[in-house]
Amino acid sequence: MKRKKLFCLLLAAAMLVTLLAGCSGDKPAQDTAANASQPAADGGLGETGGSAQTSGGDAQTAGTPLADVRVRQALAYAIDIDAIVETLFDGKAEKAVSFTAPGDWLNTEIPVYEYNPEKAKELLKEANWPSDYTLDVVYYYDDQQTVDLMTIIGQYWQEVGVKAQFRKLEGDLAGQLWVPPADMVNGPAAVKWDLAYAAVAALSESEFYNRFASTASNNSSVPAQDGLDELIERSNATMDTDEQKAAFKDIQQFVAEHVLAMPLYHQVCFIYTSNDLDTAGSVFGNDQFSYEKNILDWNINRDDHTMYTNGGPQEFFWYPMVNPGYMLSTELVFDKLIRADSSLNPTDGMLAESYTVSEDGLSIEFVLRDGLTWHDGEPLTAEDVKFTLELMLKAPGTNAVASETMQAITGAADFMSGAAGDLAGVAIDGNTITVSFDKVSANALLVFSQWPVLPKHCLENADPAALQQDPFWQKPIGSGPFMVDEVVLNNYATLKRWDGYYKQGTGNIETIYMFASGENDSNLVINATAGKIDYAWSKSTDEAKAIEALDSMSVNVANIRYTRCFYINQFPHEANIK
């Protein structure tokens, strides 16, 4: 029944667009949602809770009906996300009740806005929803699934008496979406939309919620809220995972009660394994980033002990500053100071046999294992760790979470400006490295579990501004359980199990054969069908459906911090619809 209803919603919307286009003499566009959304010119916005955008009206910034929480609740109640997930996404997504995905970080007691169109109508009536108001909804994706989703949601809102027009943004997205107003209490907004469909692919929970602070540089839609800044500050003031979880659960409660934004669904990660691969009970997790897979314990049912995967180098092996989990090769060739579990919670040591966080959270002491070496036999020392931290401060495009931690290290500002020749907050005493911070960096342990240590003796003469272009990345030397063996760029590469690794597992995989590909592998299904993929991952529902149909493969689903949502502009703002 749900599938039939959604088909009817799509059909009705498409017919409406076609009729409108026919009446105006225009040709119907391929992108029906985008076609229905193109405004003729800037229009006006009426007063809070009553007036509306009307054809030919003067531009006003007196208010917005979206400032009323009952309206925001109504818009949430009006959408049947369960039906959308089941039909449009073929069950290969997960309904979101929060930005936080299901798991140990989610507050399971927050308000949930289950599909209830009658409740939506009741709330709209209480809020005196202006019947002639047309929501201006923007998005920036160009895939057909997004168009279909916008069309369906528009029809759901129309069923409760809310009109909406949808338009695809082009050009400077940051300027059109995330510029905050000068006055974070009263506005007016610096952006011209009512709702913006977007996504957050987060490494840490803070990436979901810091943006709601009144001081956030990307908070374009939520006025300052009593008590919220304090909650966000609390979540950023500790490295203790349990304390962080408690703080984030309180923030989730606040966001849900006030409908500061509208989480829609979580995109999931699909992990593909062949019947020839035994992963020895490993827990699958967020493969966008690095977590302990215990790959040395895996077994492959092949006489040559070779496991096939993708992610081999095209032009080069990807350097890890932007995203350390971009390719499996980064995890296997390089080691971090500490590990993370499948939920990306920092756990025990890796290169560091132990670590200690000071009581005030302003320093971390790492003790390296004895006898560590790089794949070329050179010693891996504390100097390599310090060199890596300094390199992360200089390299452009370093991931925002990692950059925040690096910049919190004592002396970072002087080092970056050239006033100091090294990073004063990193002290070395034999195998012990102490990292000191000017302020608590809540994500520091997460960062040290994700970003690998790099070899100083190979990269000390590299230009940090052009790090990816250094010849090192043609055939990198690491310290991980596998070392780079043969490389044919844009074709394949092989990794060999390294006998010099500090621990040895129980598995039999000796060689990993990697077909060249980016994160999006156009040959993934072809290679899986040919029996040449034993392990891979993607976020593509189409690939998941195709591989799921293969008797030789299994598809495993893992929750990731990747949430699609509507941001709701609650500031007074000039309308973009006339």
C-alpha positions, 0 to 999 in steps of 0.5 A: 500500500505504501509503495502504491501511495508513493507512486500516486504521489509522484504521478500526481506531482508529475501531472501537475508540473506538466499541466502547469507547463502546458498552460504557460506554453513552456516545455515540461522539464526533465527534472520535475521538482526543479521545474516546479521550483524556478522563481520568476523573481524575488518576492515578499515575505509577510508577518510571523504566523499570519501573512504570506508570500503573495504574488507581487508583494513587497519584500518584507523581513517582519517574520516567518511562520517557521518561527512557530515550533508548531509549524515545524512539528507539523511539517515533520508529522506530515511526512511518512519517512517509513514509506519513503525508506521502504519504497524510494530507497528500497529499504536500504536507508534508515529513518532518522529520529535524530541527526545521530544514527542508531547506536550507543550515541543515540538518545532513544527517549527523544520526541519522535514525529511519526507520520500523522497528517491529522496531527499536522493539520491540527498544529497548522490550524493552531498556528494560524498557518497562512494558506497562501504561503508557499514554502521555498525549499532548496537543494543542491543534489542533481540525482533523480532520487533527490528530485523524486524525494522532493516531489514526494515530500511536496505532495505530503505537505500539500495533503495537509494544506502546505504549498511548497516550491523546490529549486536547485541551487547552483554556484556558490553553495556556501554563500547561499546556504550557510552565511549566518545573520549579523544578529543571531537573535533577531535576524534578518537571515542572510539566506533566502530560503525556508528549508534547505535539503542537505546532508552531514557526513560526520566523523564526530557527533560535534559536526552535527550539533556545533553548527546550532551554536549562536557563534557557529560560522555556518549557522544560517537558520537557527536563532540563539536558543536559551541554554543550547550554547551551554549544552554544546559547550559541555559536549566540547569540554571533555575527552571522556566518551561517556561524558560526551555521550551524555552531553550529546543526548541532552542536545539531541533532546533539545533539537528534537523538542524544538525541531531546530532542523528536521532529520529525514534518514540516515544513509547507510554503508554497505559492506560486501564480502565474498563467500570465500572470505572469513572475517573471523567474527569482525564487527562491521562499522563505518567504513568511511573512516578507520576502525579495527577490522582485525584483518590479520585474523581473516582467512581466504579460501584460495590456494594463493592466499590472495584477497581481492578488493578495490581502491587501488591507486589511479594517479597515486595513493591518496594522502590521508590529511582530508580523509584517513579512511578514504581507501582501505589501503590507508588503513592497511599500509599505515598505523595510528597511535591508537585504535577505534572500534566499529562505532569510531570510539577510541579504544586501546593503543596501536603504535602506542602501547599505552596512553594517558589523558590528564585529569584536566584534559589538557594533555595526552601522554603516548608511550610508543612500543619498543622496536617499531620500524617502517616498511623499509627498516628505518626506526619509527620514533617519537620524532615521526609523531611530532613531524606528522602533527606539524605536517597536519598543521601545514598541509592544506585541506586537513579535515576540520575535526583533525584541524581543530585538534591540531590548532588546539595544541600549545604553540600551534599558532606560532608554528603556523605563523613561522614565529616558532620553528617547531610545535612547542606543545609536543614534548619527546622523552625517549619513547614517550610523546606528550601532547599539550593543549591550550584548551580541551580538544574533545575529539583529540582521541578520535583524531589520534585513532584516525590519522596515521603517523607518517615517515619523517625520513621520507617526507621531511623535504616534501612541500606541505602545500603540494603534499599529494603531488610528492613522489612518495604517494606513488609507492608509499612506505608505512608501518601497517600490517601490509606493505605496498608491493607491486604498483601499476597506476590506474590498473592495480596494486598489490599489498604484501603481509609484512613480517616485521609488524609488531603483532601477527594474527591467525589469518592466512591472507598474504596478498591483497590485490586492489583494482584501481578505483576512486571511492565510487568504483564503476567496476565494482559490480562487474568485478564482484560478478566475476568473482574478483571482489572479496571485500569492498564497501559503498553507499550506493543502493543500486550497487547493493541491490546488484551485489545482493543478487549474487549467490557468491556475495553477502551484503552487510549494512552498517550505520554511519554518521551520514544524515540527510535532513532539512535545515529550517530557516527560523529567522525573518527573511526576504522571500525568493518566491513571487 
